[in-house]
């Protein structure tokens, strides 16, 4: 299969019939593909889609990059980004988008539907801009344009994703860490069972994920900068889903994406945070499937 120079061969899991239209779900910052709720994937498969969930580089079972990043470097580059300065990184969103193309090549899929959450939505935007011939439809969930004026949430939520996980290997403190994170950024009242948390923990442990992995992904996002001009040139049918209670990437960040992409549809979910709460998964899966099939007819 073709291999894009600079791209990384990602680990991925396939669900459903590969003869059906392919939907690639791209996960967010410092999170393995195991974090996609299984009932959400099952709902998409029932809607007639072949679902593929890759681990982004530096997450899950995909390759880990080697560049060292310190906490001081991360904080200083966040400050530079907010000040409107250029940020350097060992890789960028453009490289992560090329990784998704390599997944498509390995699947033998020339064109796919792309749906990403948070950082995954940003990777999807970049792919739709750089390789529009490969993207049938784009769905951005809880994502942003890279504009620091609209994409900065509550300080507590931002700090929560930068908090290092416990060094102890025992399962209980790791579950507590993840639950605190989800309560900081997620939908109020949403609880994630131990089985879900354990799947995320296991994927990170097996893949040798470290805090530096998430730091490199964050710097990749910052280095790619503000994508507003790129969004204005995207012709791919685009659906934007965002929670009105998202504390990490405020709802105005989602509205901005929809305003920038010509013809994009914006669907807000009342009080939803930076997650996929059980109460909304079925409806969101239905919206994405309908969007995919409408886009395929264009």
SEDRENLUM-259711 format. One record per atom (N, C-alpha, C): x, y, z; atom name. Coordinates in steps of 0.1 Angstrom, whole numbers, always signed. Example, Ala and Ser with C-alpha at 12.3 -4.5 7.8 and 13.67 -1.06 7.14 Angstrom:
# SEDRENLUM-259711
[[+132, -57, +78], N],
[[+123, -45, +78], CA],
[[+132, -33, +78], C],
[[+128, -22, +71], N],
[[+137, -11, +71], CA],
[[+129, +0, +79], C],
END
This chain:
# SEDRENLUM-259711
[[+8, -12, +0], N],
[[+0, +0, +0], CA],
[[+9, +13, +0], C],
[[+4, +24, -6], N],
[[+12, +36, -6], CA],
[[+14, +41, +9], C],
[[+26, +47, +11], N],
[[+29, +53, +24], CA],
[[+34, +67, +22], C],
[[+27, +76, +29], N],
[[+30, +90, +28], CA],
[[+43, +93, +36], C],
[[+53, +99, +30], N],
[[+66, +103, +38], CA],
[[+63, +111, +50], C],
[[+68, +107, +61], N],
[[+66, +114, +73], CA],
[[+54, +109, +81], C],
[[+45, +101, +75], N],
[[+34, +96, +82], CA],
[[+38, +84, +91], C],
[[+29, +80, +100], N],
[[+31, +69, +109], CA],
[[+20, +59, +107], C],
[[+24, +46, +107], N],
[[+14, +36, +106], CA],
[[+7, +34, +119], C],
[[-6, +37, +120], N],
[[-13, +37, +132], CA],
[[-19, +23, +135], C],
[[-21, +20, +147], N],
[[-29, +8, +152], CA],
[[-44, +12, +150], C],
[[-52, +3, +146], N],
[[-66, +6, +145], CA],
[[-75, -7, +146], C],
[[-87, -4, +149], N],
[[-97, -15, +151], CA],
[[-109, -13, +141], C],
[[-114, -23, +135], N],
[[-124, -22, +125], CA],
[[-137, -29, +130], C],
[[-148, -23, +128], N],
[[-161, -28, +133], CA],
[[-171, -28, +121], C],
[[-178, -39, +120], N],
[[-189, -40, +110], CA],
[[-184, -45, +97], C],
[[-192, -44, +87], N],
[[-189, -50, +73], CA],
[[-181, -40, +65], C],
[[-168, -44, +61], N],
[[-160, -35, +54], CA],
[[-165, -32, +40], C],
[[-175, -38, +36], N],
[[-181, -35, +23], CA],
[[-191, -23, +24], C],
[[-194, -19, +36], N],
[[-203, -8, +38], CA],
[[-194, +5, +38], C],
[[-201, +17, +37], N],
[[-193, +29, +38], CA],
[[-185, +30, +50], C],
[[-173, +35, +49], N],
[[-163, +35, +60], CA],
[[-164, +49, +67], C],
[[-165, +48, +80], N],
[[-165, +60, +89], CA],
[[-153, +58, +98], C],
[[-143, +68, +98], N],
[[-132, +68, +106], CA],
[[-134, +77, +118], C],
[[-133, +72, +130], N],
[[-135, +80, +142], CA],
[[-122, +83, +148], C],
[[-119, +96, +149], N],
[[-106, +101, +153], CA],
[[-107, +107, +168], C],
[[-100, +101, +177], N],
[[-101, +104, +191], CA],
[[-93, +117, +194], C],
[[-96, +122, +206], N],
[[-90, +135, +211], CA],
[[-77, +134, +217], C],
[[-73, +145, +224], N],
[[-60, +147, +230], CA],
[[-57, +136, +240], C],
[[-45, +130, +239], N],
[[-39, +121, +249], CA],
[[-49, +110, +253], C],
[[-57, +105, +243], N],
[[-67, +95, +246], CA],
[[-67, +84, +236], C],
[[-67, +71, +240], N],
[[-67, +60, +231], CA],
[[-80, +58, +224], C],
[[-80, +51, +213], N],
[[-93, +48, +206], CA],
[[-102, +40, +215], C],
[[-97, +33, +225], N],
[[-105, +25, +234], CA],
[[-115, +34, +242], C],
[[-113, +47, +242], N],
[[-122, +56, +249], CA],
[[-135, +58, +241], C],
[[-136, +54, +228], N],
[[-149, +55, +221], CA],
[[-158, +45, +228], C],
[[-170, +50, +233], N],
[[-179, +41, +240], CA],
[[-184, +30, +230], C],
[[-184, +17, +235], N],
[[-188, +6, +226], CA],
[[-202, +7, +221], C],
[[-211, +13, +230], N],
[[-225, +14, +225], CA],
[[-226, +24, +214], C],
[[-218, +34, +214], N],
[[-218, +44, +204], CA],
[[-213, +38, +191], C],
[[-202, +30, +191], N],
[[-197, +23, +179], CA],
[[-208, +14, +174], C],
[[-214, +6, +183], N],
[[-225, -4, +179], CA],
[[-236, +3, +172], C],
[[-240, +15, +177], N],
[[-251, +23, +171], CA],
[[-248, +27, +157], C],
[[-235, +31, +155], N],
[[-231, +35, +141], CA],
[[-231, +23, +132], C],
[[-226, +11, +137], N],
[[-226, -1, +129], CA],
[[-241, -5, +125], C],
[[-250, -3, +135], N],
[[-264, -7, +132], CA],
[[-270, +3, +121], C],
[[-264, +15, +120], N],
[[-269, +24, +110], CA],
[[-263, +21, +97], C],
[[-255, +11, +95], N],
[[-250, +7, +82], CA],
[[-237, +12, +78], C],
[[-228, +14, +89], N],
[[-215, +20, +86], CA],
[[-204, +10, +90], C],
[[-193, +10, +83], N],
[[-181, +3, +87], CA],
[[-173, +12, +95], C],
[[-171, +10, +107], N],
[[-165, +19, +116], CA],
[[-150, +15, +119], C],
[[-141, +25, +118], N],
[[-127, +22, +120], CA],
[[-122, +32, +131], C],
[[-115, +27, +142], N],
[[-111, +36, +152], CA],
[[-96, +35, +154], C],
[[-88, +44, +148], N],
[[-74, +44, +150], CA],
[[-69, +50, +163], C],
[[-58, +46, +168], N],
[[-51, +53, +178], CA],
[[-42, +63, +172], C],
[[-44, +76, +175], N],
[[-35, +86, +170], CA],
[[-20, +83, +174], C],
[[-11, +88, +166], N],
[[+3, +87, +171], CA],
[[+5, +92, +185], C],
[[+13, +86, +193], N],
[[+15, +90, +207], CA],
[[+3, +87, +216], C],
[[-5, +77, +211], N],
[[-16, +73, +220], CA],
[[-19, +58, +218], C],
[[-25, +52, +227], N],
[[-29, +38, +226], CA],
[[-17, +29, +222], C],
[[-20, +21, +211], N],
[[-10, +11, +207], CA],
[[-2, +16, +194], C],
[[-5, +28, +190], N],
[[+2, +34, +179], CA],
[[+16, +38, +183], C],
[[+25, +40, +173], N],
[[+39, +44, +177], CA],
[[+40, +56, +185], C],
[[+50, +57, +194], N],
[[+53, +68, +202], CA],
[[+65, +76, +196], C],
[[+64, +89, +196], N],
[[+75, +97, +191], CA],
[[+86, +98, +201], C],
[[+98, +102, +197], N],
[[+109, +102, +206], CA],
[[+113, +116, +212], C],
[[+108, +127, +206], N],
[[+112, +140, +211], CA],
[[+108, +143, +225], C],
[[+117, +147, +233], N],
[[+115, +150, +247], CA],
[[+108, +164, +248], C],
[[+98, +165, +257], N],
[[+91, +177, +260], CA],
[[+89, +179, +275], C],
[[+94, +190, +280], N],
[[+92, +193, +294], CA],
[[+79, +201, +297], C],
[[+75, +201, +309], N],
[[+63, +208, +313], CA],
[[+65, +223, +311], C],
[[+77, +228, +314], N],
[[+81, +242, +312], CA],
[[+79, +246, +297], C],
[[+84, +237, +288], N],
[[+82, +240, +274], CA],
[[+68, +241, +270], C],
[[+60, +232, +275], N],
[[+45, +232, +272], CA],
[[+39, +245, +276], C],
[[+41, +248, +289], N],
[[+35, +261, +294], CA],
[[+40, +273, +286], C],
[[+53, +274, +283], N],
[[+58, +285, +276], CA],
[[+52, +286, +261], C],
[[+50, +274, +255], N],
[[+44, +275, +242], CA],
[[+29, +277, +242], C],
[[+22, +273, +252], N],
[[+8, +277, +253], CA],
[[+7, +292, +254], C],
[[+16, +298, +263], N],
[[+16, +313, +264], CA],
[[+19, +320, +251], C],
[[+29, +314, +243], N],
[[+32, +320, +230], CA],
[[+21, +319, +221], C],
[[+14, +308, +221], N],
[[+2, +306, +212], CA],
[[-9, +316, +215], C],
[[-12, +318, +228], N],
[[-22, +327, +232], CA],
[[-18, +342, +229], C],
[[-5, +344, +228], N],
[[+0, +358, +224], CA],
[[+0, +360, +209], C],
[[-4, +350, +202], N],
[[-4, +351, +187], CA],
[[+9, +348, +180], C],
[[+18, +342, +188], N],
[[+31, +338, +182], CA],
[[+31, +324, +176], C],
[[+41, +321, +167], N],
[[+42, +308, +161], CA],
[[+48, +298, +171], C],
[[+43, +286, +171], N],
[[+48, +276, +180], CA],
[[+55, +265, +172], C],
[[+66, +260, +177], N],
[[+73, +248, +170], CA],
[[+69, +235, +177], C],
[[+70, +224, +170], N],
[[+67, +211, +175], CA],
[[+73, +201, +166], C],
[[+75, +189, +172], N],
[[+82, +178, +164], CA],
[[+73, +173, +153], C],
[[+60, +175, +154], N],
[[+50, +172, +144], CA],
[[+38, +180, +145], C],
[[+30, +181, +135], N],
[[+18, +190, +135], CA],
[[+6, +182, +131], C],
[[-6, +189, +131], N],
[[-18, +183, +127], CA],
[[-18, +177, +113], C],
[[-10, +184, +105], N],
[[-9, +180, +91], CA],
[[-3, +166, +90], C],
[[+7, +163, +99], N],
[[+13, +150, +100], CA],
[[+3, +139, +105], C],
[[-5, +143, +115], N],
[[-15, +134, +120], CA],
[[-26, +131, +110], C],
[[-30, +141, +102], N],
[[-39, +139, +91], CA],
[[-33, +129, +80], C],
[[-21, +130, +78], N],
[[-14, +121, +68], CA],
[[-14, +107, +74], C],
[[-14, +106, +87], N],
[[-15, +92, +94], CA],
[[-28, +86, +90], C],
[[-39, +94, +90], N],
[[-52, +89, +87], CA],
[[-53, +84, +73], C],
[[-47, +92, +64], N],
[[-46, +87, +50], CA],
[[-39, +74, +49], C],
[[-29, +72, +57], N],
[[-22, +59, +56], CA],
[[-31, +47, +61], C],
[[-39, +50, +71], N],
[[-49, +40, +76], CA],
[[-59, +37, +64], C],
[[-63, +47, +57], N],
[[-72, +45, +46], CA],
[[-65, +36, +35], C],
[[-53, +39, +33], N],
[[-45, +31, +23], CA],
[[-44, +17, +27], C],
[[-42, +14, +40], N],
[[-40, +1, +45], CA],
[[-54, -7, +44], C],
[[-65, +1, +45], N],
[[-78, -5, +44], CA],
[[-82, -7, +29], C],
[[-75, +0, +20], N],
[[-79, +0, +6], CA],
[[-91, +9, +4], C],
[[-93, +19, +12], N],
[[-104, +28, +11], CA],
[[-99, +41, +4], C],
[[-105, +45, -7], N],
[[-100, +57, -14], CA],
[[-107, +69, -8], C],
[[-119, +68, -3], N],
[[-126, +79, +3], CA],
[[-134, +74, +15], C],
[[-134, +82, +26], N],
[[-140, +78, +38], CA],
[[-148, +90, +44], C],
[[-157, +86, +53], N],
[[-164, +96, +61], CA],
[[-155, +98, +73], C],
[[-153, +110, +78], N],
[[-144, +113, +89], CA],
[[-152, +120, +100], C],
[[-151, +115, +112], N],
[[-157, +121, +124], CA],
[[-146, +121, +135], C],
[[-144, +133, +141], N],
[[-134, +134, +151], CA],
[[-140, +142, +163], C],
[[-135, +139, +175], N],
[[-139, +146, +187], CA],
[[-127, +154, +192], C],
[[-129, +166, +196], N],
[[-118, +175, +202], CA],
[[-106, +176, +192], C],
[[-95, +171, +196], N],
[[-83, +171, +187], CA],
[[-86, +163, +175], C],
[[-94, +153, +176], N],
[[-97, +145, +164], CA],
[[-105, +153, +154], C],
[[-113, +162, +159], N],
[[-120, +170, +149], CA],
[[-111, +180, +142], C],
[[-101, +184, +149], N],
[[-91, +193, +143], CA],
[[-83, +186, +132], C],
[[-79, +173, +135], N],
[[-72, +165, +125], CA],
[[-81, +163, +113], C],
[[-94, +161, +116], N],
[[-104, +159, +105], CA],
[[-105, +171, +96], C],
[[-105, +183, +102], N],
[[-105, +196, +95], CA],
[[-93, +197, +86], C],
[[-82, +194, +91], N],
[[-69, +195, +84], CA],
[[-69, +185, +72], C],
[[-74, +173, +74], N],
[[-75, +163, +63], CA],
[[-84, +168, +52], C],
[[-96, +173, +56], N],
[[-106, +178, +46], CA],
[[-100, +189, +38], C],
[[-92, +198, +44], N],
[[-86, +209, +37], CA],
[[-75, +204, +28], C],
[[-66, +195, +33], N],
[[-54, +191, +25], CA],
[[-57, +180, +15], C],
[[-66, +172, +18], N],
[[-69, +160, +9], CA],
[[-84, +159, +7], C],
[[-91, +169, +2], N],
[[-106, +168, +0], CA],
[[-111, +157, -8], C],
[[-102, +152, -17], N],
[[-106, +140, -26], CA],
[[-107, +127, -18], C],
[[-103, +127, -5], N],
[[-103, +115, +3], CA],
[[-114, +116, +14], C],
[[-121, +127, +15], N],
[[-130, +129, +26], CA],
[[-144, +131, +20], C],
[[-153, +121, +23], N],
[[-167, +122, +18], CA],
[[-176, +132, +26], C],
[[-174, +130, +39], N],
[[-181, +140, +48], CA],
[[-172, +142, +61], C],
[[-174, +153, +67], N],
[[-167, +156, +79], CA],
[[-177, +159, +91], C],
[[-174, +153, +102], N],
[[-181, +156, +115], CA],
[[-172, +160, +125], C],
[[-174, +172, +131], N],
[[-165, +178, +142], CA],
[[-174, +178, +154], C],
[[-169, +170, +165], N],
[[-176, +170, +177], CA],
[[-167, +177, +188], C],
[[-173, +186, +195], N],
[[-165, +192, +207], CA],
[[-152, +197, +202], C],
[[-151, +204, +191], N],
[[-138, +207, +185], CA],
[[-137, +223, +184], C],
[[-126, +227, +177], N],
[[-124, +241, +176], CA],
[[-116, +244, +163], C],
[[-114, +257, +160], N],
[[-108, +261, +148], CA],
[[-93, +264, +149], C],
[[-88, +264, +162], N],
[[-75, +269, +165], CA],
[[-74, +284, +168], C],
[[-85, +290, +168], N],
[[-85, +305, +171], CA],
[[-85, +306, +186], C],
[[-74, +312, +192], N],
[[-73, +312, +207], CA],
[[-84, +321, +213], C],
[[-90, +330, +205], N],
[[-101, +339, +210], CA],
[[-113, +332, +213], C],
[[-116, +320, +206], N],
[[-129, +313, +209], CA],
[[-126, +299, +215], C],
[[-114, +294, +214], N],
[[-112, +280, +219], CA],
[[-106, +278, +232], C],
[[-107, +289, +241], N],
[[-101, +287, +254], CA],
[[-113, +286, +264], C],
[[-113, +274, +272], N],
[[-124, +272, +281], CA],
[[-120, +276, +295], C],
[[-127, +271, +305], N],
[[-125, +274, +319], CA],
[[-111, +270, +323], C],
[[-105, +278, +331], N],
[[-91, +275, +335], CA],
[[-90, +261, +342], C],
[[-100, +258, +351], N],
[[-100, +245, +358], CA],
[[-100, +233, +349], C],
[[-108, +234, +338], N],
[[-109, +223, +328], CA],
[[-96, +222, +321], C],
[[-90, +233, +317], N],
[[-77, +233, +310], CA],
[[-66, +227, +318], C],
[[-66, +231, +331], N],
[[-56, +225, +340], CA],
[[-58, +211, +343], C],
[[-70, +206, +342], N],
[[-73, +192, +345], CA],
[[-67, +183, +335], C],
[[-66, +187, +322], N],
[[-61, +178, +312], CA],
[[-46, +178, +312], C],
[[-40, +188, +319], N],
[[-25, +189, +321], CA],
[[-20, +182, +333], C],
[[-29, +177, +342], N],
[[-26, +171, +354], CA],
[[-20, +157, +351], C],
[[-9, +154, +356], N],
[[-2, +141, +354], CA],
[[-9, +130, +361], C],
[[-11, +118, +354], N],
[[-17, +106, +361], CA],
[[-8, +101, +372], C],
[[-14, +93, +381], N],
[[-6, +88, +392], CA],
[[+4, +78, +387], C],
[[+16, +78, +394], N],
[[+26, +68, +390], CA],
[[+24, +54, +395], C],
[[+15, +53, +405], N],
[[+12, +40, +410], CA],
[[+5, +31, +399], C],
[[+9, +18, +399], N],
[[+3, +9, +389], CA],
[[-11, +3, +393], C],
[[-14, +6, +406], N],
[[-27, +0, +411], CA],
[[-38, +6, +403], C],
[[-49, -1, +401], N],
[[-60, +3, +393], CA],
[[-68, +14, +399], C],
[[-70, +13, +413], N],
[[-79, +23, +419], CA],
[[-75, +37, +418], C],
[[-62, +41, +420], N],
[[-58, +55, +418], CA],
[[-59, +60, +404], C],
[[-57, +51, +394], N],
[[-58, +54, +380], CA],
[[-73, +57, +377], C],
[[-82, +49, +382], N],
[[-96, +51, +380], CA],
[[-100, +65, +386], C],
[[-95, +67, +398], N],
[[-99, +80, +404], CA],
[[-94, +92, +396], C],
[[-82, +91, +391], N],
[[-76, +101, +382], CA],
[[-85, +104, +370], C],
[[-89, +93, +363], N],
[[-97, +94, +351], CA],
[[-111, +100, +354], C],
[[-117, +95, +366], N],
[[-130, +100, +369], CA],
[[-130, +115, +372], C],
[[-119, +120, +379], N],
[[-118, +134, +382], CA],
[[-117, +142, +369], C],
[[-109, +136, +360], N],
[[-108, +143, +347], CA],
[[-121, +144, +340], C],
[[-128, +133, +339], N],
[[-141, +134, +332], CA],
[[-151, +143, +339], C],
[[-151, +143, +352], N],
[[-160, +153, +360], CA],
[[-156, +167, +357], C],
[[-143, +170, +354], N],
[[-139, +183, +352], CA],
[[-143, +188, +338], C],
[[-143, +179, +328], N],
[[-145, +184, +315], CA],
[[-158, +178, +309], C],
[[-164, +168, +315], N],
[[-176, +161, +310], CA],
[[-189, +167, +313], C],
[[-200, +159, +309], N],
[[-213, +163, +312], CA],
[[-217, +161, +326], C],
[[-223, +171, +333], N],
[[-227, +170, +347], CA],
[[-236, +158, +349], C],
[[-233, +150, +359], N],
[[-241, +138, +362], CA],
[[-237, +125, +355], C],
[[-228, +127, +345], N],
[[-225, +115, +337], CA],
[[-214, +107, +345], C],
[[-216, +94, +346], N],
[[-207, +85, +353], CA],
[[-202, +74, +343], C],
[[-189, +72, +344], N],
[[-183, +62, +335], CA],
[[-180, +49, +343], C],
[[-185, +38, +339], N],
[[-183, +25, +347], CA],
[[-168, +21, +347], C],
[[-165, +12, +356], N],
[[-151, +7, +358], CA],
[[-146, +1, +345], C],
[[-155, -7, +338], N],
[[-151, -14, +326], CA],
[[-146, -4, +315], C],
[[-153, +7, +314], N],
[[-149, +17, +304], CA],
[[-135, +23, +308], C],
[[-134, +27, +321], N],
[[-121, +33, +325], CA],
[[-110, +23, +324], C],
[[-112, +10, +327], N],
[[-102, +0, +326], CA],
[[-97, -2, +312], C],
[[-106, -1, +302], N],
[[-103, -2, +288], CA],
[[-93, +9, +284], C],
[[-95, +21, +289], N],
[[-86, +32, +286], CA],
[[-73, +30, +292], C],
[[-73, +26, +305], N],
[[-61, +24, +313], CA],
[[-53, +13, +306], C],
[[-59, +2, +303], N],
[[-52, -9, +297], CA],
[[-45, -5, +284], C],
[[-53, +2, +275], N],
[[-47, +7, +262], CA],
[[-35, +15, +264], C],
[[-35, +24, +274], N],
[[-24, +33, +277], CA],
[[-12, +25, +282], C],
[[-15, +15, +291], N],
[[-4, +7, +297], CA],
[[+3, -2, +286], C],
[[-5, -8, +278], N],
[[+0, -17, +268], CA],
[[+8, -9, +257], C],
[[+4, +3, +255], N],
[[+11, +11, +245], CA],
[[+23, +19, +250], C],
[[+25, +18, +263], N],
[[+36, +26, +269], CA],
[[+34, +41, +268], C],
[[+22, +46, +270], N],
[[+19, +60, +269], CA],
[[+24, +67, +282], C],
[[+30, +78, +280], N],
[[+36, +87, +290], CA],
[[+30, +101, +289], C],
[[+31, +109, +300], N],
[[+26, +123, +299], CA],
[[+32, +131, +287], C],
[[+45, +127, +283], N],
[[+51, +134, +272], CA],
[[+43, +132, +259], C],
[[+37, +120, +258], N],
[[+29, +117, +245], CA],
[[+18, +127, +243], C],
[[+10, +130, +254], N],
[[+0, +140, +253], CA],
[[+5, +154, +251], C],
[[+17, +157, +257], N],
[[+23, +170, +255], CA],
[[+27, +172, +240], C],
[[+32, +162, +234], N],
[[+36, +163, +220], CA],
[[+23, +165, +211], C],
[[+12, +158, +214], N],
[[+0, +161, +207], CA],
[[-5, +175, +209], C],
[[-4, +180, +221], N],
[[-9, +194, +224], CA],
[[+0, +204, +216], C],
[[+13, +202, +215], N],
[[+21, +211, +208], CA],
[[+19, +210, +193], C],
[[+15, +198, +188], N],
[[+11, +196, +174], CA],
[[-1, +205, +171], C],
[[-10, +205, +180], N],
[[-22, +214, +178], CA],
[[-18, +228, +178], C],
[[-10, +233, +187], N],
[[-6, +247, +188], CA],
[[+2, +251, +176], C],
[[+11, +242, +171], N],
[[+20, +245, +160], CA],
[[+12, +247, +147], C],
[[+1, +240, +146], N],
[[-7, +242, +133], CA],
[[-15, +255, +133], C],
[[-17, +261, +145], N],
[[-22, +275, +145], CA],
[[-37, +276, +142], C],
[[-41, +288, +138], N],
[[-55, +291, +135], CA],
[[-59, +287, +121], C],
[[-69, +278, +121], N],
[[-73, +272, +108], CA],
[[-85, +279, +102], C],
[[-89, +291, +106], N],
[[-101, +298, +101], CA],
[[-101, +300, +86], C],
[[-90, +304, +81], N],
[[-89, +306, +66], CA],
[[-90, +293, +59], C],
[[-84, +282, +64], N],
[[-85, +269, +58], CA],
[[-100, +264, +58], C],
[[-107, +266, +70], N],
[[-121, +262, +71], CA],
[[-130, +268, +60], C],
[[-127, +281, +57], N],
[[-135, +288, +47], CA],
[[-133, +282, +33], C],
[[-123, +273, +31], N],
[[-121, +267, +18], CA],
[[-125, +253, +17], C],
[[-131, +247, +28], N],
[[-135, +234, +28], CA],
[[-148, +232, +21], C],
[[-149, +224, +12], N],
[[-161, +221, +4], CA],
[[-168, +208, +8], C],
[[-162, +201, +17], N],
[[-168, +188, +22], CA],
[[-180, +191, +30], C],
[[-191, +183, +28], N],
[[-203, +184, +37], CA],
[[-199, +182, +51], C],
[[-202, +192, +60], N],
[[-197, +192, +73], CA],
[[-208, +194, +84], C],
[[-207, +185, +94], N],
[[-216, +186, +105], CA],
[[-208, +189, +118], C],
[[-213, +199, +125], N],
[[-207, +203, +138], CA],
[[-216, +200, +149], C],
[[-211, +192, +159], N],
[[-219, +188, +171], CA],
[[-211, +194, +183], C],
[[-218, +201, +192], N],
[[-211, +207, +203], CA],
[[-220, +208, +215], C],
[[-215, +205, +227], N],
[[-223, +207, +239], CA],
[[-223, +221, +244], C],
[[-235, +226, +248], N],
[[-236, +240, +253], CA],
[[-229, +242, +267], C],
[[-226, +230, +273], N],
[[-219, +231, +286], CA],
[[-205, +227, +286], C],
[[-199, +227, +274], N],
[[-185, +222, +273], CA],
[[-176, +232, +280], C],
[[-169, +228, +291], N],
[[-160, +237, +298], CA],
[[-146, +238, +292], C],
[[-142, +229, +283], N],
[[-129, +228, +278], CA],
[[-128, +236, +265], C],
[[-137, +233, +255], N],
[[-138, +241, +243], CA],
[[-152, +246, +243], C],
[[-154, +259, +246], N],
[[-167, +265, +247], CA],
[[-176, +263, +234], C],
[[-189, +264, +236], N],
[[-198, +262, +225], CA],
[[-195, +271, +213], C],
[[-190, +283, +216], N],
[[-187, +293, +206], CA],
[[-176, +288, +196], C],
[[-168, +279, +201], N],
[[-157, +273, +193], CA],
[[-164, +265, +182], C],
[[-174, +257, +186], N],
[[-181, +249, +176], CA],
[[-189, +257, +166], C],
[[-195, +268, +171], N],
[[-203, +277, +163], CA],
[[-194, +283, +152], C],
[[-182, +287, +156], N],
[[-172, +293, +147], CA],
[[-169, +283, +136], C],
[[-167, +271, +139], N],
[[-164, +261, +128], CA],
[[-175, +261, +118], C],
[[-188, +260, +123], N],
[[-199, +260, +114], CA],
[[-201, +272, +106], C],
[[-197, +284, +112], N],
[[-198, +297, +105], CA],
[[-188, +298, +94], C],
[[-176, +292, +97], N],
[[-165, +293, +87], CA],
[[-167, +283, +75], C],
[[-171, +271, +78], N],
[[-172, +261, +67], CA],
[[-185, +264, +59], C],
[[-184, +266, +46], N],
[[-196, +269, +38], CA],
[[-206, +258, +39], C],
[[-218, +261, +42], N],
[[-229, +251, +42], CA],
[[-229, +242, +54], C],
[[-221, +244, +64], N],
[[-220, +234, +75], CA],
[[-232, +235, +84], C],
[[-236, +224, +90], N],
[[-247, +223, +99], CA],
[[-243, +223, +113], C],
[[-249, +231, +122], N],
[[-245, +231, +136], CA],
[[-256, +226, +144], C],
[[-253, +216, +153], N],
[[-263, +210, +162], CA],
[[-258, +210, +176], C],
[[-264, +219, +184], N],
[[-259, +220, +198], CA],
[[-267, +209, +207], C],
[[-260, +205, +217], N],
[[-267, +196, +227], CA],
[[-266, +202, +241], C],
[[-278, +204, +246], N],
[[-280, +211, +258], CA],
[[-273, +205, +270], C],
[[-264, +213, +276], N],
[[-257, +209, +288], CA],
[[-246, +199, +286], C],
[[-244, +194, +274], N],
[[-234, +184, +272], CA],
[[-220, +190, +274], C],
[[-211, +183, +280], N],
[[-198, +187, +282], CA],
[[-188, +182, +271], C],
[[-176, +180, +275], N],
[[-166, +176, +265], CA],
[[-165, +161, +265], C],
[[-176, +155, +262], N],
[[-176, +140, +262], CA],
[[-188, +135, +253], C],
[[-190, +122, +254], N],
[[-202, +117, +247], CA],
[[-211, +110, +257], C],
[[-219, +117, +264], N],
[[-227, +111, +275], CA],
[[-237, +101, +269], C],
[[-240, +91, +277], N],
[[-249, +80, +273], CA],
[[-262, +85, +268], C],
[[-267, +95, +274], N],
[[-281, +100, +271], CA],
[[-282, +105, +256], C],
[[-270, +109, +251], N],
[[-270, +115, +237], CA],
[[-264, +106, +226], C],
[[-258, +95, +230], N],
[[-250, +87, +221], CA],
[[-259, +82, +209], C],
[[-270, +77, +212], N],
[[-279, +72, +201], CA],
[[-283, +83, +191], C],
[[-286, +94, +196], N],
[[-290, +105, +188], CA],
[[-279, +110, +179], C],
[[-267, +112, +186], N],
[[-255, +116, +179], CA],
[[-251, +106, +168], C],
[[-252, +93, +171], N],
[[-249, +83, +161], CA],
[[-258, +84, +149], C],
[[-271, +87, +152], N],
[[-281, +88, +141], CA],
[[-278, +100, +132], C],
[[-274, +111, +139], N],
[[-271, +124, +131], CA],
[[-259, +121, +122], C],
[[-249, +115, +128], N],
[[-237, +112, +120], CA],
[[-240, +103, +108], C],
[[-247, +92, +110], N],
[[-251, +83, +99], CA],
[[-259, +90, +88], C],
[[-269, +98, +92], N],
[[-277, +105, +83], CA],
[[-268, +115, +75], C],
[[-259, +122, +81], N],
[[-250, +131, +75], CA],
[[-241, +123, +65], C],
[[-236, +112, +68], N],
[[-228, +104, +59], CA],
[[-236, +100, +47], C],
[[-248, +95, +48], N],
[[-256, +91, +37], CA],
[[-260, +102, +28], C],
[[-264, +114, +34], N],
[[-267, +126, +26], CA],
[[-255, +130, +18], C],
[[-243, +130, +25], N],
[[-231, +135, +18], CA],
[[-227, +126, +7], C],
[[-230, +113, +8], N],
[[-226, +104, -2], CA],
[[-234, +106, -15], C],
[[-246, +112, -13], N],
[[-254, +114, -25], CA],
[[-251, +127, -32], C],
[[-242, +135, -27], N],
[[-239, +148, -33], CA],
[[-229, +146, -45], C],
END
